[in-house]
Amino acid sequence: MDGNNMRTFIFMVLLSLGLSGCPRLGPDFARPGSPVAVPAQFQNAAGGAALPFHDDPWWRRFNRPELDRLVAQALTTNLDLKKAAATVLQLRARLVATHAERAPQLGLEAQAGRAQQAFNLPGLGAAAEPQTYITESYNLALAASFEVDLWGRLARASEAGVADLLAAEENRLALAQTVTAEVVALYLQIEALEGRLEIARSSVESYRNSLEFVMGRYQSGLVSILDVRQARRTLAQGEAVLPALRRELGTSTQQLHVLVGDYPLAVAPGSSAVLDYQPLPEVPAGLPSELLERRPDLRAAEARLQAANARIGAARAGRFPRLSLTGQYGYSSSELSRLIEPQSEIYQLAAGLTQALFGAGRLRAVEDEARAAYEQAAADYAAAVLNAFFDVEKALLTRREELERLERLRTFRDEALETQRVAQNRYVQGLVDYLTVLNAQQTRFQAEDQVVLVELAVLTNQVALHRALGGGWADPGPVGSVGSTRPQSPAPIAPVASRPRAGREPTRSE
């Protein structure tokens, strides 16, 4: 390449680099404000202290080592998390490919050809033998191409790709929150079902003892057959509750095993711990304005909005001319032995400008579609923010009301126990009928069952509040650690320390 050609080539390169720094078309992204006026603090919050932004394994406050193991296993083996990690890897690779479109493309071309052509010489007649001519061609060249991003079309596409990748990573973190919360909630539910089963078995045992007691009085002629029938009816009713509770316990443990990536085994009743209710400290709700930064699902919605905004610029720039630079340098010869020689040198430099003149409104429609997609993403973001505020306010209100309800139900349970004792004493003295005793027994056991359910509601509300606030969650691990899944031996849900249930069975002497 001579000096003039070299100068031309350098000028075109510098021109392309200068043009590549042109402004980007389309609106620059700005974080949208809250769709509603944000109060200074949550309405039902007990305090305004902020939650930590660092990882905080809050579930360890339940003091259940088996739960800690299950959460750690779920964050490693849950299949939905593996899928989310693969999505991040997919978008990461797509972003690399998008970035590559902004760089010059360089390729090597090598060709070799041989052609034979037959023809007749004029004046020799039709009977003359045709003459053949064989040609050979050899080419070896480097080809380069580069699109000058005059209007920022490729830059906006890269911007959208970065936002898509960020949204996928935030979605993975939000999914880790969901999986963690589901594991904790299911574990607590299994404990509560074991507690309810214990109460149901105690009630059946009490009804069976009562039936034996009434049978003895009936055989002694002290009561009628009606008391016996009522005792048998109550016993059968209590026994009918057990299969439903065992089924619910089995399906809950199966669901928990699937959640942590194990075979769905149902544990045998009695192998898990009974719900050990321990009131946890108040969760600081922080400030409503902090919620937009803390929750990964809101950060994901914001990233999707940013991607939609960038695609408006890309669609807008697509309506303007495109400038492409192409070049080729190499060798071409009819003889292979003379291919790499100065006289065989070839080169080509070109600049092309293309502009669509008529497309029946297609490019304008593409831009309108991008703007409509942005409006959809903006509505999704506003809805996500409102739902986040609702989640927190609902969890805070539920906690306050459930704690009061638990206090009332415990009083109801204690009174029901005393009522049963009085009814049994008065029945032995012949002052009340046996139906009064049965009603007192059923009310007592129903009260104990309701206390367990509300204790479970308080604890699961604690889980919901942590999830709604979006702070203090374990890291699901780097995306690059995703690997093949190996079959593992399913581990049973191990029991942890339990405490005796409140209340006791009144003795016959009472």
Secondary structure, 3 states (H helix, E strand, C coil): CCHHHHHHHHHHHHHHHHHCCCCCCCCCCCCCCCCCCCCCCCCCCCCCCCCCCCCCCHHHHHCCHHHHHHHHHHHHHCHHHHHHHHHHHHHHHHHHHHHHCCCCEEEEEEEEEEEEEEECCCCCCCCCCCEEEEEEEEEEEEEEEEEECCCCHHHHHHHHHHHHHHHHHHHHHHHHHHHHHHHHHHHHHHHHHHHHHHHHHHHHHHHHHHHHHHHHHHHCCCCCHHHHHHHHHHHHHHHHHHHHHHHHHHHHHHHHHHHCCCCCCCCCCCCCCCCCCCCCCCCCCCCHHHHHHHCHHHHHHHHHHHHHHHHHHHHHHCCCCEEEEEEEEEEEECCHHHCCCHHHEEEEEEEEEECCCCCCCHHHHHHHHHHHHHHHHHHHHHHHHHHHHHHHHHHHHHHHHHHHHHHHHHHHHHHHHHHHHHHHHHHHCCCCCHHHHHHHHHHHHHHHHHHHHHHHHHHHHHHHHHHHHCCCCCCCCCHHHCCCCCCCCCCCCCCCCCCCCCCCCCCCCC
